[in-house]
Amino acid sequence: MTQTNALRVERNPALIRSQVLENLRQAILDRRLAPGQRLIERELVELTGVSRTSVREALRELAAEGLVTAIPNKGTIVTSVSAEEARQLYQVRSALEALAGRLFVEHATPAHRRALSRALDKVDKLAARDQPILAAKDAFYEVLFEGGGNVALRQVVGSLHARVSVLRSLSLSVPGRLEHSVKELHAIVDAVVANDADAAAAACSRHVEEAGRAGLIALAEQD
C-alpha cells in the first residue's frame, strides 16, 4: 500500500472513530484504495496513526456498507463492482429516484421547494469552478427525499448509498458527464417548478440512466 498522509487521522479522541472511517471510505471512493486491493490492518494502522481496534471497527462498518469484503482465511479486500452489479444498482436507483421525484411534487412544502433550488445553486457554483459536486448532489437529494415525505424510501436509498457512491464517482470522471449531470438536475427542478409529477419522475429516472451509461463506460475503461 502506497505511503500517504491523506489517510492520517488527527489526534482528537472524540473524533478518531469517525475520522478513520471517513478517511478510509473516501480513499475507496477516490480509488486510492483500488477494487480488489487487500487491506492489511498493520499497514492501515501505520497510515492512519490510530489503534488496531479503531481500524477494525472502521473495516466492520465499511463491510456493512458493502465497500469492503471480508474473505475467510484471506483477509479484507476493497469490494469490486462488476458491470452486471452496476447495471442492477442503476436499475434500482432509477426506480427509486423516479418515485422520489413524483412524491416531491405531490408533497413538498414551499420551504422544501426553495431548499431544492438553493441546493441546485450550490451544485451550479461548484461545477462552474470545476470543483467536486458529489457532496452538493447529496444535499440536493437529501432535500428531494425529505420533501417527498416517505421514510421507507429514504431508508432504502440510504442502504444503497455507499455502493452507489463508488459508481457515482466513476460516472462523473467520464469527459462531459459533469455538464450533462448538472443539466439533468435542472430538468428535475424545472419539472418541480411546473408542478408536473410525471415530468419530475421522468427527469429523475433519466438522470440515473445517463449516470449509469457513464458509469459503465468508466468501469469498462478501468478493466
MONOR-V297385 format. One record per pair of residues at least 12 apart in sequence whose C-alpha atoms are under 10 Angstrom apart, sorted by the first residue. I is the first residue (numbers start at 1). J is the second residue. Records with the same first field share a line. If there is no record, write none. Layout:
I: J ; J
This chain:
1: 32 ; 33 ; 37 ; 38 ; 39 ; 40 ; 43 ; 44 ; 47
2: 32 ; 33 ; 43 ; 47
3: 43 ; 44 ; 46 ; 47
4: 32 ; 47 ; 48
5: 47 ; 48 ; 49
6: 23 ; 24 ; 26 ; 27 ; 32 ; 47 ; 48
7: 19 ; 20 ; 21 ; 22 ; 23 ; 24 ; 25 ; 26 ; 27 ; 32 ; 44 ; 45 ; 46 ; 47 ; 48 ; 49
8: 20 ; 23 ; 24 ; 44 ; 45 ; 46 ; 47 ; 48 ; 49 ; 50
9: 21 ; 22 ; 23 ; 47 ; 48 ; 49 ; 50
10: 48 ; 49 ; 50
11: 49 ; 50
13: 50
16: 48 ; 49 ; 50 ; 51 ; 54 ; 55
17: 50 ; 51 ; 53 ; 54 ; 55 ; 57 ; 58
18: 54 ; 57 ; 58
19: 48 ; 50 ; 54 ; 58
20: 44 ; 45 ; 48 ; 49 ; 50 ; 54 ; 55 ; 57 ; 58 ; 59
21: 54 ; 55 ; 56 ; 57 ; 58 ; 59 ; 60 ; 61 ; 62
22: 58 ; 62
23: 48 ; 58
24: 44 ; 48 ; 55 ; 58 ; 59 ; 62 ; 67
25: 58 ; 59 ; 61 ; 62 ; 65 ; 67 ; 68 ; 162 ; 166
26: 165 ; 166
28: 62 ; 67 ; 68 ; 78 ; 79 ; 165 ; 166
29: 67 ; 162 ; 163 ; 164 ; 165 ; 166 ; 167 ; 168 ; 169 ; 170
30: 165 ; 166 ; 169 ; 170
31: 78 ; 166 ; 169 ; 170
33: 77 ; 78
34: 77 ; 78 ; 79 ; 80
35: 67 ; 68 ; 77 ; 78 ; 79 ; 80 ; 81
36: 68 ; 69 ; 76 ; 77 ; 78 ; 79 ; 80 ; 81
37: 68 ; 76 ; 77 ; 78 ; 79 ; 80
38: 68 ; 69 ; 70 ; 74 ; 75 ; 76 ; 77 ; 78 ; 79
39: 59 ; 68 ; 69 ; 70 ; 75 ; 76 ; 77 ; 78
40: 55 ; 75 ; 76 ; 77
41: 53 ; 55 ; 56 ; 59 ; 75 ; 76
42: 55
44: 56
59: 76 ; 77
60: 76
62: 78 ; 79 ; 162
63: 76 ; 77 ; 78 ; 79
64: 159 ; 162
65: 158 ; 159 ; 160 ; 161 ; 162 ; 163
66: 78 ; 79 ; 80 ; 81 ; 159 ; 160 ; 161 ; 162 ; 163 ; 164
67: 79 ; 80 ; 81 ; 162 ; 163 ; 164 ; 165 ; 166
68: 80 ; 163
79: 163
80: 163 ; 166
81: 163 ; 164 ; 166 ; 167 ; 219
82: 216 ; 219 ; 220 ; 223
83: 215 ; 216 ; 217 ; 219 ; 220 ; 223
84: 216
86: 163 ; 164 ; 166 ; 167 ; 212 ; 213 ; 215 ; 216 ; 219
87: 209 ; 212 ; 213 ; 215 ; 216
88: 212
89: 160 ; 163 ; 164 ; 167 ; 212
90: 164 ; 167 ; 205 ; 208 ; 209 ; 210 ; 211 ; 212 ; 213 ; 215 ; 216
91: 205 ; 208 ; 209 ; 212
92: 157 ; 160 ; 208
93: 157 ; 160 ; 161 ; 164 ; 204 ; 205 ; 208 ; 209 ; 212
94: 201 ; 202 ; 203 ; 204 ; 205 ; 206 ; 207 ; 208 ; 209 ; 210 ; 211 ; 212
95: 201 ; 202 ; 204 ; 205 ; 208
96: 145 ; 153 ; 154 ; 156 ; 157 ; 201 ; 204 ; 205 ; 208
97: 141 ; 144 ; 145 ; 153 ; 157 ; 200 ; 201 ; 202 ; 203 ; 204 ; 205 ; 206 ; 207 ; 208
98: 197 ; 198 ; 199 ; 200 ; 201 ; 202 ; 203 ; 204 ; 205 ; 206 ; 207 ; 208
99: 145 ; 148 ; 150 ; 153 ; 197 ; 198 ; 200 ; 201 ; 202 ; 204 ; 205
100: 141 ; 144 ; 145 ; 146 ; 147 ; 148 ; 149 ; 150 ; 153 ; 154 ; 197 ; 200 ; 201 ; 204 ; 205
101: 141 ; 144 ; 145 ; 147 ; 148 ; 188 ; 189 ; 191 ; 192 ; 196 ; 197 ; 198 ; 199 ; 200 ; 201 ; 202 ; 203 ; 204 ; 205
102: 144 ; 148 ; 191 ; 192 ; 195 ; 196 ; 197 ; 198 ; 199 ; 200 ; 201 ; 202 ; 203 ; 204
103: 144 ; 145 ; 146 ; 147 ; 148 ; 149 ; 150 ; 197 ; 200 ; 201
104: 143 ; 144 ; 145 ; 146 ; 147 ; 148 ; 149 ; 150 ; 192 ; 195 ; 197 ; 200 ; 201
105: 144 ; 147 ; 148 ; 189 ; 191 ; 192 ; 193 ; 194 ; 195 ; 196 ; 197 ; 198 ; 199 ; 200 ; 201
106: 147 ; 148 ; 149 ; 192 ; 195 ; 196 ; 197
107: 146 ; 147 ; 148 ; 149 ; 150
108: 143 ; 144 ; 145 ; 146 ; 147 ; 148 ; 149 ; 192
109: 147 ; 148
110: 147
111: 147
112: 143 ; 144 ; 145 ; 146 ; 147 ; 148
113: 143 ; 144 ; 147 ; 189 ; 192 ; 193
114: 143 ; 193
115: 139 ; 140 ; 143 ; 144 ; 147
116: 139 ; 140 ; 141 ; 142 ; 143 ; 144 ; 147 ; 188 ; 189 ; 192
117: 140 ; 143 ; 186 ; 189 ; 190 ; 192 ; 193
118: 139 ; 140
119: 136 ; 137 ; 138 ; 139 ; 140 ; 141 ; 142 ; 143 ; 144
120: 136 ; 137 ; 139 ; 140 ; 141 ; 182 ; 185 ; 186 ; 188 ; 189
121: 136 ; 140 ; 186
122: 135 ; 136 ; 137 ; 139 ; 140
123: 135 ; 136 ; 137 ; 138 ; 139 ; 140 ; 182 ; 185
124: 136 ; 179 ; 182 ; 183 ; 185 ; 186
127: 178 ; 179 ; 181 ; 182
128: 179
130: 178 ; 179
132: 169 ; 172 ; 178
133: 169 ; 172 ; 178 ; 182
134: 165 ; 168 ; 169 ; 172
137: 181 ; 182 ; 185
138: 161 ; 165
140: 185
141: 154 ; 185
142: 154
144: 188 ; 189
145: 157
166: 215
167: 211 ; 212 ; 214 ; 215 ; 216 ; 218 ; 219
168: 208 ; 211 ; 212 ; 214 ; 215
169: 211 ; 215 ; 218
170: 211 ; 212 ; 214 ; 215 ; 216 ; 217 ; 218 ; 219 ; 222
171: 210 ; 211 ; 212 ; 213 ; 214 ; 215 ; 216 ; 217 ; 218 ; 219
172: 211 ; 214 ; 215 ; 218
173: 214 ; 215 ; 217 ; 218
174: 211 ; 213 ; 214 ; 215 ; 216 ; 217 ; 218 ; 221
175: 214 ; 218
176: 214
177: 210 ; 211 ; 213 ; 214 ; 215
178: 211
180: 207 ; 210 ; 211
181: 207 ; 208 ; 210 ; 211
182: 207
183: 207
184: 203 ; 204 ; 205 ; 206 ; 207 ; 208 ; 210 ; 211
185: 203 ; 204 ; 206 ; 207
186: 203
187: 199 ; 200 ; 202 ; 203 ; 204 ; 206 ; 207
188: 200 ; 201 ; 202 ; 203 ; 204 ; 205 ; 206 ; 207
189: 203 ; 204
190: 203
191: 203 ; 204
